[in-house]
Amino acid sequence: MRRRTWQTRGMTTLKAKLQEDLTAAIKARDELSSSTLRLTLAAITKEEVAGKEARVLSDDEVLKVIAKEAKKRREAAEAFSQGGRAESAARELEEGAFLDRYLPKQLTDEELGEIVEQAVAEAKAAGAEGPRAMGAVMKIVNPKVAGLAEGGRVAAVVKAKLS
């Protein structure tokens, strides 16, 4: 029992939730969930020990790692489907969908469009217009949509609104 308190002492609540879900998945013999959670927790640990000093990630940082892992799964699924490996692609998509449960709900295209529209208006007021305003608009948009929309998707909407 003592070891358990030592393990969970410095953990963030989200990381602790992932650990609990992993334990439950192992007990339920849920192979998909347990392997996905193991890989995600390994990525979180790798991020914690990266750099000069080991540190404990905040919940926001853990969310970023989960989002990155989910994106990796979607990209891998696309690569597998292009390579004619439908079974592997389906597995990657299942893992990505599983990880999406831990992420905040993504913005709809309409919501993202409205935020970008406001940012374009702000940038125009500051004197930035046309395709050259991309950087200025992204600086305004990124803090508002952090964790709620993928960067590539945001950039595509910004580019469309500016042209």
mmCIF file of the C-alpha atoms, coordinates in Angstrom:
data_MODEL
# 
_entry.id   MODEL 
# 
loop_
_atom_site.group_PDB 
_atom_site.id 
_atom_site.type_symbol 
_atom_site.label_atom_id 
_atom_site.label_alt_id 
_atom_site.label_comp_id 
_atom_site.label_asym_id 
_atom_site.label_entity_id 
_atom_site.label_seq_id 
_atom_site.pdbx_PDB_ins_code 
_atom_site.Cartn_x 
_atom_site.Cartn_y 
_atom_site.Cartn_z 
_atom_site.occupancy 
_atom_site.B_iso_or_equiv 
_atom_site.pdbx_formal_charge 
_atom_site.auth_seq_id 
_atom_site.auth_comp_id 
_atom_site.auth_asym_id 
_atom_site.auth_atom_id 
_atom_site.pdbx_PDB_model_num 
ATOM 1   C CA . MET A 1 1   ? 0.000   0.000  0.000   1.00 0.00 ? 1   MET A CA 1 
ATOM 2   C CA . ARG A 1 2   ? 2.765   2.385  0.851   1.00 0.00 ? 2   ARG A CA 1 
ATOM 3   C CA . ARG A 1 3   ? 4.239   2.230  -2.654  1.00 0.00 ? 3   ARG A CA 1 
ATOM 4   C CA . ARG A 1 4   ? 0.930   3.322  -4.177  1.00 0.00 ? 4   ARG A CA 1 
ATOM 5   C CA . THR A 1 5   ? 0.855   6.598  -2.222  1.00 0.00 ? 5   THR A CA 1 
ATOM 6   C CA . TRP A 1 6   ? 4.435   7.287  -3.229  1.00 0.00 ? 6   TRP A CA 1 
ATOM 7   C CA . GLN A 1 7   ? 3.578   6.741  -6.915  1.00 0.00 ? 7   GLN A CA 1 
ATOM 8   C CA . THR A 1 8   ? 0.546   9.022  -6.943  1.00 0.00 ? 8   THR A CA 1 
ATOM 9   C CA . ARG A 1 9   ? 1.896   11.747 -4.674  1.00 0.00 ? 9   ARG A CA 1 
ATOM 10  C CA . GLY A 1 10  ? 3.336   14.119 -7.315  1.00 0.00 ? 10  GLY A CA 1 
ATOM 11  C CA . MET A 1 11  ? 0.901   13.288 -10.090 1.00 0.00 ? 11  MET A CA 1 
ATOM 12  C CA . THR A 1 12  ? -1.514  15.625 -11.723 1.00 0.00 ? 12  THR A CA 1 
ATOM 13  C CA . THR A 1 13  ? -5.159  14.711 -11.481 1.00 0.00 ? 13  THR A CA 1 
ATOM 14  C CA . LEU A 1 14  ? -5.421  13.886 -15.193 1.00 0.00 ? 14  LEU A CA 1 
ATOM 15  C CA . LYS A 1 15  ? -2.354  11.655 -15.093 1.00 0.00 ? 15  LYS A CA 1 
ATOM 16  C CA . ALA A 1 16  ? -3.760  9.926  -11.999 1.00 0.00 ? 16  ALA A CA 1 
ATOM 17  C CA . LYS A 1 17  ? -7.044  9.400  -13.880 1.00 0.00 ? 17  LYS A CA 1 
ATOM 18  C CA . LEU A 1 18  ? -5.126  7.805  -16.765 1.00 0.00 ? 18  LEU A CA 1 
ATOM 19  C CA . GLN A 1 19  ? -3.348  5.511  -14.266 1.00 0.00 ? 19  GLN A CA 1 
ATOM 20  C CA . GLU A 1 20  ? -6.666  4.508  -12.683 1.00 0.00 ? 20  GLU A CA 1 
ATOM 21  C CA . ASP A 1 21  ? -8.207  3.850  -16.103 1.00 0.00 ? 21  ASP A CA 1 
ATOM 22  C CA . LEU A 1 22  ? -5.173  1.733  -17.044 1.00 0.00 ? 22  LEU A CA 1 
ATOM 23  C CA . THR A 1 23  ? -5.599  -0.375 -13.901 1.00 0.00 ? 23  THR A CA 1 
ATOM 24  C CA . ALA A 1 24  ? -9.304  -0.834 -14.668 1.00 0.00 ? 24  ALA A CA 1 
ATOM 25  C CA . ALA A 1 25  ? -8.560  -1.735 -18.309 1.00 0.00 ? 25  ALA A CA 1 
ATOM 26  C CA . ILE A 1 26  ? -5.976  -4.327 -17.254 1.00 0.00 ? 26  ILE A CA 1 
ATOM 27  C CA . LYS A 1 27  ? -8.394  -5.882 -14.754 1.00 0.00 ? 27  LYS A CA 1 
ATOM 28  C CA . ALA A 1 28  ? -11.116 -5.952 -17.439 1.00 0.00 ? 28  ALA A CA 1 
ATOM 29  C CA . ARG A 1 29  ? -8.612  -7.482 -19.894 1.00 0.00 ? 29  ARG A CA 1 
ATOM 30  C CA . ASP A 1 30  ? -9.379  -4.655 -22.363 1.00 0.00 ? 30  ASP A CA 1 
ATOM 31  C CA . GLU A 1 31  ? -6.364  -4.901 -24.653 1.00 0.00 ? 31  GLU A CA 1 
ATOM 32  C CA . LEU A 1 32  ? -7.092  -1.796 -26.769 1.00 0.00 ? 32  LEU A CA 1 
ATOM 33  C CA . SER A 1 33  ? -7.581  0.504  -23.780 1.00 0.00 ? 33  SER A CA 1 
ATOM 34  C CA . SER A 1 34  ? -4.674  -0.857 -21.769 1.00 0.00 ? 34  SER A CA 1 
ATOM 35  C CA . SER A 1 35  ? -2.157  -0.678 -24.631 1.00 0.00 ? 35  SER A CA 1 
ATOM 36  C CA . THR A 1 36  ? -3.302  2.822  -25.639 1.00 0.00 ? 36  THR A CA 1 
ATOM 37  C CA . LEU A 1 37  ? -3.093  4.062  -22.051 1.00 0.00 ? 37  LEU A CA 1 
ATOM 38  C CA . ARG A 1 38  ? 0.339   2.461  -21.572 1.00 0.00 ? 38  ARG A CA 1 
ATOM 39  C CA . LEU A 1 39  ? 1.696   4.240  -24.662 1.00 0.00 ? 39  LEU A CA 1 
ATOM 40  C CA . THR A 1 40  ? 0.135   7.542  -23.602 1.00 0.00 ? 40  THR A CA 1 
ATOM 41  C CA . LEU A 1 41  ? 1.499   7.302  -20.058 1.00 0.00 ? 41  LEU A CA 1 
ATOM 42  C CA . ALA A 1 42  ? 4.926   6.452  -21.492 1.00 0.00 ? 42  ALA A CA 1 
ATOM 43  C CA . ALA A 1 43  ? 4.745   9.594  -23.667 1.00 0.00 ? 43  ALA A CA 1 
ATOM 44  C CA . ILE A 1 44  ? 3.790   11.660 -20.602 1.00 0.00 ? 44  ILE A CA 1 
ATOM 45  C CA . THR A 1 45  ? 6.709   10.216 -18.604 1.00 0.00 ? 45  THR A CA 1 
ATOM 46  C CA . LYS A 1 46  ? 9.062   10.863 -21.516 1.00 0.00 ? 46  LYS A CA 1 
ATOM 47  C CA . GLU A 1 47  ? 7.920   14.492 -21.583 1.00 0.00 ? 47  GLU A CA 1 
ATOM 48  C CA . GLU A 1 48  ? 8.402   14.763 -17.811 1.00 0.00 ? 48  GLU A CA 1 
ATOM 49  C CA . VAL A 1 49  ? 12.026  13.630 -17.967 1.00 0.00 ? 49  VAL A CA 1 
ATOM 50  C CA . ALA A 1 50  ? 12.895  15.541 -21.151 1.00 0.00 ? 50  ALA A CA 1 
ATOM 51  C CA . GLY A 1 51  ? 15.170  18.519 -20.700 1.00 0.00 ? 51  GLY A CA 1 
ATOM 52  C CA . LYS A 1 52  ? 17.703  19.207 -18.003 1.00 0.00 ? 52  LYS A CA 1 
ATOM 53  C CA . GLU A 1 53  ? 15.460  18.504 -15.005 1.00 0.00 ? 53  GLU A CA 1 
ATOM 54  C CA . ALA A 1 54  ? 12.678  16.020 -14.378 1.00 0.00 ? 54  ALA A CA 1 
ATOM 55  C CA . ARG A 1 55  ? 9.358   17.700 -13.589 1.00 0.00 ? 55  ARG A CA 1 
ATOM 56  C CA . VAL A 1 56  ? 5.690   16.919 -13.072 1.00 0.00 ? 56  VAL A CA 1 
ATOM 57  C CA . LEU A 1 57  ? 3.455   18.013 -15.944 1.00 0.00 ? 57  LEU A CA 1 
ATOM 58  C CA . SER A 1 58  ? 0.409   20.162 -15.305 1.00 0.00 ? 58  SER A CA 1 
ATOM 59  C CA . ASP A 1 59  ? -2.992  18.994 -16.535 1.00 0.00 ? 59  ASP A CA 1 
ATOM 60  C CA . ASP A 1 60  ? -2.705  21.377 -19.516 1.00 0.00 ? 60  ASP A CA 1 
ATOM 61  C CA . GLU A 1 61  ? 0.652   19.874 -20.466 1.00 0.00 ? 61  GLU A CA 1 
ATOM 62  C CA . VAL A 1 62  ? -0.760  16.349 -20.080 1.00 0.00 ? 62  VAL A CA 1 
ATOM 63  C CA . LEU A 1 63  ? -3.649  17.351 -22.384 1.00 0.00 ? 63  LEU A CA 1 
ATOM 64  C CA . LYS A 1 64  ? -1.140  18.543 -24.981 1.00 0.00 ? 64  LYS A CA 1 
ATOM 65  C CA . VAL A 1 65  ? 0.641   15.174 -24.834 1.00 0.00 ? 65  VAL A CA 1 
ATOM 66  C CA . ILE A 1 66  ? -2.680  13.324 -25.202 1.00 0.00 ? 66  ILE A CA 1 
ATOM 67  C CA . ALA A 1 67  ? -3.627  15.549 -28.162 1.00 0.00 ? 67  ALA A CA 1 
ATOM 68  C CA . LYS A 1 68  ? -0.251  14.859 -29.771 1.00 0.00 ? 68  LYS A CA 1 
ATOM 69  C CA . GLU A 1 69  ? -0.712  11.105 -29.268 1.00 0.00 ? 69  GLU A CA 1 
ATOM 70  C CA . ALA A 1 70  ? -4.236  11.235 -30.757 1.00 0.00 ? 70  ALA A CA 1 
ATOM 71  C CA . LYS A 1 71  ? -2.904  13.160 -33.761 1.00 0.00 ? 71  LYS A CA 1 
ATOM 72  C CA . LYS A 1 72  ? -0.170  10.529 -34.233 1.00 0.00 ? 72  LYS A CA 1 
ATOM 73  C CA . ARG A 1 73  ? -2.875  7.838  -34.307 1.00 0.00 ? 73  ARG A CA 1 
ATOM 74  C CA . ARG A 1 74  ? -4.894  9.701  -36.979 1.00 0.00 ? 74  ARG A CA 1 
ATOM 75  C CA . GLU A 1 75  ? -1.791  10.241 -39.122 1.00 0.00 ? 75  GLU A CA 1 
ATOM 76  C CA . ALA A 1 76  ? -0.765  6.593  -38.753 1.00 0.00 ? 76  ALA A CA 1 
ATOM 77  C CA . ALA A 1 77  ? -4.296  5.469  -39.694 1.00 0.00 ? 77  ALA A CA 1 
ATOM 78  C CA . GLU A 1 78  ? -4.110  7.581  -42.831 1.00 0.00 ? 78  GLU A CA 1 
ATOM 79  C CA . ALA A 1 79  ? -0.713  6.134  -43.736 1.00 0.00 ? 79  ALA A CA 1 
ATOM 80  C CA . PHE A 1 80  ? -1.938  2.574  -43.139 1.00 0.00 ? 80  PHE A CA 1 
ATOM 81  C CA . SER A 1 81  ? -5.060  3.078  -45.245 1.00 0.00 ? 81  SER A CA 1 
ATOM 82  C CA . GLN A 1 82  ? -2.965  4.516  -48.098 1.00 0.00 ? 82  GLN A CA 1 
ATOM 83  C CA . GLY A 1 83  ? -0.699  1.494  -47.792 1.00 0.00 ? 83  GLY A CA 1 
ATOM 84  C CA . GLY A 1 84  ? -3.653  -0.882 -48.069 1.00 0.00 ? 84  GLY A CA 1 
ATOM 85  C CA . ARG A 1 85  ? -3.521  -2.048 -44.445 1.00 0.00 ? 85  ARG A CA 1 
ATOM 86  C CA . ALA A 1 86  ? -7.140  -1.474 -43.463 1.00 0.00 ? 86  ALA A CA 1 
ATOM 87  C CA . GLU A 1 87  ? -6.936  -3.575 -40.280 1.00 0.00 ? 87  GLU A CA 1 
ATOM 88  C CA . SER A 1 88  ? -4.015  -1.545 -38.889 1.00 0.00 ? 88  SER A CA 1 
ATOM 89  C CA . ALA A 1 89  ? -5.726  1.699  -39.932 1.00 0.00 ? 89  ALA A CA 1 
ATOM 90  C CA . ALA A 1 90  ? -8.890  0.673  -38.084 1.00 0.00 ? 90  ALA A CA 1 
ATOM 91  C CA . ARG A 1 91  ? -6.864  -0.118 -34.949 1.00 0.00 ? 91  ARG A CA 1 
ATOM 92  C CA . GLU A 1 92  ? -5.154  3.301  -35.047 1.00 0.00 ? 92  GLU A CA 1 
ATOM 93  C CA . LEU A 1 93  ? -8.516  5.036  -35.502 1.00 0.00 ? 93  LEU A CA 1 
ATOM 94  C CA . GLU A 1 94  ? -9.947  3.138  -32.510 1.00 0.00 ? 94  GLU A CA 1 
ATOM 95  C CA . GLU A 1 95  ? -6.969  4.203  -30.382 1.00 0.00 ? 95  GLU A CA 1 
ATOM 96  C CA . GLY A 1 96  ? -7.376  7.822  -31.535 1.00 0.00 ? 96  GLY A CA 1 
ATOM 97  C CA . ALA A 1 97  ? -11.091 7.764  -30.706 1.00 0.00 ? 97  ALA A CA 1 
ATOM 98  C CA . PHE A 1 98  ? -10.270 6.302  -27.283 1.00 0.00 ? 98  PHE A CA 1 
ATOM 99  C CA . LEU A 1 99  ? -7.819  9.141  -26.555 1.00 0.00 ? 99  LEU A CA 1 
ATOM 100 C CA . ASP A 1 100 ? -10.335 11.747 -27.746 1.00 0.00 ? 100 ASP A CA 1 
ATOM 101 C CA . ARG A 1 101 ? -12.415 10.916 -24.663 1.00 0.00 ? 101 ARG A CA 1 
ATOM 102 C CA . TYR A 1 102 ? -9.762  12.597 -22.514 1.00 0.00 ? 102 TYR A CA 1 
ATOM 103 C CA . LEU A 1 103 ? -9.582  15.756 -24.639 1.00 0.00 ? 103 LEU A CA 1 
ATOM 104 C CA . PRO A 1 104 ? -11.897 18.756 -24.427 1.00 0.00 ? 104 PRO A CA 1 
ATOM 105 C CA . LYS A 1 105 ? -14.637 18.905 -27.049 1.00 0.00 ? 105 LYS A CA 1 
ATOM 106 C CA . GLN A 1 106 ? -13.230 20.300 -30.300 1.00 0.00 ? 106 GLN A CA 1 
ATOM 107 C CA . LEU A 1 107 ? -14.642 23.485 -31.819 1.00 0.00 ? 107 LEU A CA 1 
ATOM 108 C CA . THR A 1 108 ? -17.089 23.116 -34.702 1.00 0.00 ? 108 THR A CA 1 
ATOM 109 C CA . ASP A 1 109 ? -16.198 24.651 -38.062 1.00 0.00 ? 109 ASP A CA 1 
ATOM 110 C CA . GLU A 1 110 ? -18.731 27.445 -37.422 1.00 0.00 ? 110 GLU A CA 1 
ATOM 111 C CA . GLU A 1 111 ? -17.312 28.274 -33.967 1.00 0.00 ? 111 GLU A CA 1 
ATOM 112 C CA . LEU A 1 112 ? -13.756 28.265 -35.303 1.00 0.00 ? 112 LEU A CA 1 
ATOM 113 C CA . GLY A 1 113 ? -14.817 30.441 -38.241 1.00 0.00 ? 113 GLY A CA 1 
ATOM 114 C CA . GLU A 1 114 ? -16.346 33.028 -35.897 1.00 0.00 ? 114 GLU A CA 1 
ATOM 115 C CA . ILE A 1 115 ? -13.195 33.208 -33.744 1.00 0.00 ? 115 ILE A CA 1 
ATOM 116 C CA . VAL A 1 116 ? -11.002 33.602 -36.845 1.00 0.00 ? 116 VAL A CA 1 
ATOM 117 C CA . GLU A 1 117 ? -13.373 36.240 -38.248 1.00 0.00 ? 117 GLU A CA 1 
ATOM 118 C CA . GLN A 1 118 ? -12.980 38.316 -35.046 1.00 0.00 ? 118 GLN A CA 1 
ATOM 119 C CA . ALA A 1 119 ? -9.195  37.887 -35.123 1.00 0.00 ? 119 ALA A CA 1 
ATOM 120 C CA . VAL A 1 120 ? -9.032  39.031 -38.775 1.00 0.00 ? 120 VAL A CA 1 
ATOM 121 C CA . ALA A 1 121 ? -11.035 42.137 -37.817 1.00 0.00 ? 121 ALA A CA 1 
ATOM 122 C CA . GLU A 1 122 ? -8.631  42.797 -34.909 1.00 0.00 ? 122 GLU A CA 1 
ATOM 123 C CA . ALA A 1 123 ? -5.604  42.385 -37.181 1.00 0.00 ? 123 ALA A CA 1 
ATOM 124 C CA . LYS A 1 124 ? -7.122  44.755 -39.777 1.00 0.00 ? 124 LYS A CA 1 
ATOM 125 C CA . ALA A 1 125 ? -7.714  47.330 -37.040 1.00 0.00 ? 125 ALA A CA 1 
ATOM 126 C CA . ALA A 1 126 ? -4.019  47.002 -36.147 1.00 0.00 ? 126 ALA A CA 1 
ATOM 127 C CA . GLY A 1 127 ? -3.083  47.569 -39.806 1.00 0.00 ? 127 GLY A CA 1 
ATOM 128 C CA . ALA A 1 128 ? -2.362  43.996 -40.949 1.00 0.00 ? 128 ALA A CA 1 
ATOM 129 C CA . GLU A 1 129 ? -4.224  42.858 -44.076 1.00 0.00 ? 129 GLU A CA 1 
ATOM 130 C CA . GLY A 1 130 ? -4.095  40.174 -46.753 1.00 0.00 ? 130 GLY A CA 1 
ATOM 131 C CA . PRO A 1 131 ? -1.989  37.007 -46.690 1.00 0.00 ? 131 PRO A CA 1 
ATOM 132 C CA . ARG A 1 132 ? 0.834   38.844 -44.881 1.00 0.00 ? 132 ARG A CA 1 
ATOM 133 C CA . ALA A 1 133 ? -1.430  39.175 -41.835 1.00 0.00 ? 133 ALA A CA 1 
ATOM 134 C CA . MET A 1 134 ? -1.347  35.392 -41.281 1.00 0.00 ? 134 MET A CA 1 
ATOM 135 C CA . GLY A 1 135 ? 1.160   35.611 -38.404 1.00 0.00 ? 135 GLY A CA 1 
ATOM 136 C CA . ALA A 1 136 ? -0.694  38.453 -36.675 1.00 0.00 ? 136 ALA A CA 1 
ATOM 137 C CA . VAL A 1 137 ? -4.032  36.640 -36.943 1.00 0.00 ? 137 VAL A CA 1 
ATOM 138 C CA . MET A 1 138 ? -2.548  33.339 -35.709 1.00 0.00 ? 138 MET A CA 1 
ATOM 139 C CA . LYS A 1 139 ? -1.102  35.154 -32.656 1.00 0.00 ? 139 LYS A CA 1 
ATOM 140 C CA . ILE A 1 140 ? -4.607  36.358 -31.804 1.00 0.00 ? 140 ILE A CA 1 
ATOM 141 C CA . VAL A 1 141 ? -6.377  33.046 -32.557 1.00 0.00 ? 141 VAL A CA 1 
ATOM 142 C CA . ASN A 1 142 ? -4.008  30.484 -30.995 1.00 0.00 ? 142 ASN A CA 1 
ATOM 143 C CA . PRO A 1 143 ? -4.536  31.403 -27.313 1.00 0.00 ? 143 PRO A CA 1 
ATOM 144 C CA . LYS A 1 144 ? -8.318  31.375 -27.830 1.00 0.00 ? 144 LYS A CA 1 
ATOM 145 C CA . VAL A 1 145 ? -8.430  27.922 -29.445 1.00 0.00 ? 145 VAL A CA 1 
ATOM 146 C CA . ALA A 1 146 ? -5.586  26.184 -27.591 1.00 0.00 ? 146 ALA A CA 1 
ATOM 147 C CA . GLY A 1 147 ? -6.575  22.554 -27.082 1.00 0.00 ? 147 GLY A CA 1 
ATOM 148 C CA . LEU A 1 148 ? -9.914  23.065 -28.839 1.00 0.00 ? 148 LEU A CA 1 
ATOM 149 C CA . ALA A 1 149 ? -8.735  22.878 -32.458 1.00 0.00 ? 149 ALA A CA 1 
ATOM 150 C CA . GLU A 1 150 ? -5.698  21.402 -34.222 1.00 0.00 ? 150 GLU A CA 1 
ATOM 151 C CA . GLY A 1 151 ? -3.106  23.873 -35.493 1.00 0.00 ? 151 GLY A CA 1 
ATOM 152 C CA . GLY A 1 152 ? -3.321  22.758 -39.122 1.00 0.00 ? 152 GLY A CA 1 
ATOM 153 C CA . ARG A 1 153 ? -7.087  23.153 -39.122 1.00 0.00 ? 153 ARG A CA 1 
ATOM 154 C CA . VAL A 1 154 ? -6.817  26.645 -37.603 1.00 0.00 ? 154 VAL A CA 1 
ATOM 155 C CA . ALA A 1 155 ? -4.157  27.700 -40.138 1.00 0.00 ? 155 ALA A CA 1 
ATOM 156 C CA . ALA A 1 156 ? -6.339  26.494 -43.030 1.00 0.00 ? 156 ALA A CA 1 
ATOM 157 C CA . VAL A 1 157 ? -9.333  28.535 -41.810 1.00 0.00 ? 157 VAL A CA 1 
ATOM 158 C CA . VAL A 1 158 ? -7.169  31.627 -41.255 1.00 0.00 ? 158 VAL A CA 1 
ATOM 159 C CA . LYS A 1 159 ? -5.653  31.296 -44.730 1.00 0.00 ? 159 LYS A CA 1 
ATOM 160 C CA . ALA A 1 160 ? -9.127  30.944 -46.285 1.00 0.00 ? 160 ALA A CA 1 
ATOM 161 C CA . LYS A 1 161 ? -10.450 34.032 -44.441 1.00 0.00 ? 161 LYS A CA 1 
ATOM 162 C CA . LEU A 1 162 ? -7.438  36.148 -45.433 1.00 0.00 ? 162 LEU A CA 1 
ATOM 163 C CA . SER A 1 163 ? -7.575  35.352 -49.141 1.00 0.00 ? 163 SER A CA 1 
# 
